[in-house]
Amino acid sequence: MLQASAVWSFCNMENKIISVERILQYTSIPSEPPLIIESNRPDSSWPSYGQVEICDLQVRYAPQMPLVLRGITCTFPGGRKTGIVGRTGSGKSTLIQTLFRIVDPAAGQIEIDGINISSIGLHDLRSKLSIIPQDPTMFEGTVRSNLDPLEEYTDEQIWEALDNCQLGDEVRKKEGKLDSTVSENGENWSMGQRQLVCLGRVLLKKSKVLVLDEATASVDTATDNLIQKTLRKHFSDSTVITIAHRITSVLDSDMVLLLSHGLIEEHDSPARLLENKSSSFAQLVAEYTDRSNSITKRLRPI
């Protein structure tokens, strides 16, 4: 009994030490930049064109760590679709995190319509960008609070967004309609419905710059087709940047940016890259096609 008590005391003391260490870690985390910089706020109409210019962008996640992006310079034309591809670890996700300033550059800069995004507040930047993530996120609350958490839109605008993403009829069937309950993590909604809610959010914002982080990777073919059709209709004049894990999802893009080890390896239209059979993009497409065909053959009934 005495031995058990000693063990318990030791474990309790160890937990307290770990708790103190964790608190010290949290207090040493650098604060995010300000949400608003009053002396440098962009015009309310910014961005009006949506051109993203990246100049000698270098990014690392901590001062002592190596560069993940090692000097990227390119332009995503306003109102055009650009696909970003590359093997795991090439820097695709890091580039998007830098666009949203989840991580800031070690050197270089990103400009949107001529404004250096590091010179303005986080709210002024992020409120003008939209993203549909690979893993759709819903929060405990209501349909309304999930679509319009900052209460910026009218009921009519919310219903219009729901109808455009094919969820209007589903929500009208619910007893509370816009105020119907959403459980934690949206568990009372299907995966496809959660992704359509994410689509509804971006339809409400109608941002000039939209990022798709392989937005249809976790949904069925019908939902995939619906999302793609809706995006083509409502974001035809927006800058759409697609992070592609499935290489075929960027074949209809205007331009493809292929990253390798934090550098740009290729940047051209998909058609021109595919014409060159020795291009890395053509090789990635061939590998993906071969892999998909192999899986299909294995799944085909005998």
N, C-alpha and C positions, 0 to 999 in steps of 0.2 A: 504493500500500500504506500509505504514511504517512497519507494522507487518510482511508482507511478506519479506521485505528487511532484517529485523532483523533475520528472520528464515534462509534466504539464507546465510547471513553472518556467522551465527552460524554453519550451515552445512559445509560451505566452510572451516572455521577454524577447525572443527572436522576432515574433510578429510585431511587437512594438518598435523594435529597431528598424525593421523593414518599412513600417508605416512612416517613421520619421524620415528615413532615406527617400521614400516616395514623395513626401511633402517637400523636402529640399529640392528634389528633381523638378517638381512642378513650379517652385518659386524661381528656378533658374531658367525656365523656358522663356525665350524672348517674346515680348508682346507683339501682336500683329500691328502692322501700320494703322494709322487712323482711318476710320470709316469715311470721314469727309475732311478734305482740306479746303477750308473756306476761301483761302487766297487763290486757289487754283481749281475751280469747279468747271467741268465741261458744260457747254450749252445743252439745254434740255433736248435738243434735236440730235445730239451726238449719240452714236455715229449715224450719219445719214447715208453713207455709201457702204461702209463696212469693209474697207480695204485694210488688211493686216500686213504690216511690214516688219520683218524680223531682221535685225542687223547684228551680226557677229555675236549671237546669243550663246553665252556660256553659263551653265548651271551646275551647281553641286548642292548636296543636301546638308552639308556641314563643312565648316572651314577646313577641317583636317581630312575630308574625304575627296576622292578624285572627281574630276568633272564628268557629269553624265551627258550633258550636251557640250560639245567642244568647239563651238564657233559656227553657228548656223546663220546663214543669210539667205532669205528668200522672201517672196511676196505672195500672199493669198489675195487674188483680185476680188474686189467688191462685187457682190452679187453672183459669184461663181462657186462651184462645188469643187472642193479639194479633198482628196483621200490621202491619209497618212498611213504608210505601211512600213513593215520591217519586222525582223525576227525579234523574239523575246529579248528584252534588254537593250534594244536599239535606241530608246529615248522617246518613243511615241507618247506615253502617258506623261512623262516629265514635261514635254513641250506644252501639253494642255494644262498641266498644273501651273506652269509659268504664265500661261495666258490668263488664268484666273487669279494669279498671284498667291497661290497656295505656297509656292516657293518663289523667291525673288532671284533675279539673275546675279551671278558673280561678276559678269561683265556683259556688255552689249545691251540691247533694249528691244522691246516690242512696241510698235506704234499702231494705233487704230485710227484711221482717218487723220493722221498727222499728229496725234496726241500720244506722248510717251505714257504708257499705262502706269509706270512706276511713279509718275508725278501727280497722280490724282488719288483720291480716297478709295478705299476698297469698296464702299457701298456704291459710289458713283461708277466704278468699273463693273462690278459683278451684277448690279441691277440692270445693266444694259446688255449682258451676255446671257445666253440660255444653253442648257445642256440636257440631253437625254442620256442617262447613264446606262451601262450594261446591266446593272442590277437595280431594278426600279425600286424607289423608296416611297413609302407612305407612312404617315405619322398617326398616332392615336389622336382621334378628334372626330371631325365630320368631313363629309365630301367637300363642303365649302372651304373649310380651313386648309384642306390638303391642296386645293386648286389655287386658293387666294389667301395665303397665310397672313399677308400684310393688309388685307381688306382694302384693296385698291380698285376693285372692279364691281360693277353692278350685277344683280342677279341675271339680267338679260345677257350680259357679256359672258357670264359663266355658263349659262345654258347653251349659248351659241358655241362655245368651245367644246362642251360635252357632246353636242350634236355633231360637230365637225370631226370628233374622234370616235364617233359611233358608240358613245356611252350614255347619251341623253335618255333613250328609252329605258335602259337598265336602271338609271337613277330615278326616273319617274315612277317606276314600279315600287320603289322603296317607300316605306311609310313616312319617313322624315324627309324624303327627297334630298334637297341640298344639305339639310341638317341631319341626314341619316348617319349613323355611327360607323366610324372606321376604327377597327381594333388595332392594337399595337403591331407595327410593321405591316399593316394592311392584310393581316392573316385571314380576314373574312372576304378578301378579294382574290381572284385567281391571278397567276403570274401575268397573263396576257392583259387582264383588266388593270393591273398596277402599272404596266408599261403604257397603257392608253391614258391613264391619269397623268403620267409624266408628259405624254404628248399634249394633253389638255393644258398643262401648265405653260408650255412653250407657245401654244396657240394663243393663250391669253396675253402673254408678254409681247409676242410678235417682234422679237429682237432682230436686229440687222445682222448679228453674228450668232450662229447656232452651231454647237458642237454635238456630234453624235459619237458616243463611245461604244461602238458596236451595239447600237440600241436595240437590235432585233435578234441578238444572239440567243436569248432565253425564251423566245416566243415561238408559237407555231407558224406555219407558212401563211395561213389566212391573216393572222395579225400582222405578220411581217409585211405582207402585200398592202394591207390597209395603212400601216404607218408610212410606208414608202410613197403611196399614192397621195396621202394627206400632205406629206412634206413637199412633194413636187408641186402641189396645188397652192399651198399657202406660204411657201418660202422660196418661190421661184426667183425673187429679186433679193434674197438674203445671201450672205456669205455662209456657206455650210461646210464645216470641217468635220470629216469623218475619220475617226480612229478605227482602222480595220484589222480585226483579228481573223475574220474570214475574208480572204483576199478578193473574192468575187464581188463583195459588196461595194467596191469602189470602181468597178469597170465602167460605170456610167458617169463617173466624175469628169469634170473639165480638165483637171490636172491631178497628177499623182506625185506625192513627195515620198521617196523611199529613204529611210534612215538606216544607218549601219554604224554601230558603236559610237553613237552621238554625233555623227556627221551626215551630211546629205550625200547620198551616193547617186541618186537619180532624181530628176524633177522635170517632168514632161507630161504630155497627154497620154492616157492609157493606150490609145491607138498607136502612137509613135513608138512607145516603149515595147508594145507587143510585136510590132513589125521587126524589131531587132531581137532575134531569138537568143542572142547572147546577153541581153540585158538582164539584170538581177530581177526586175519586175516580171519579165517573161518566165524566168526560171521559177519564181515563187508561184505564179499562176499554174504552171505545169505541175509543180509538186502538189499543190492543193488539189488540182483536178485528179491526178493519179491517186492521191490519198482518198478522195471522195469516192472514186470509182471502186477502189479496193474495198472500202467499207460497204458499199452498196452490194458488191458481189458476195461478201460474207453474210450479209443480212438476207439475201435473196433466198426464198424457200427452194429446196431441192425438188 
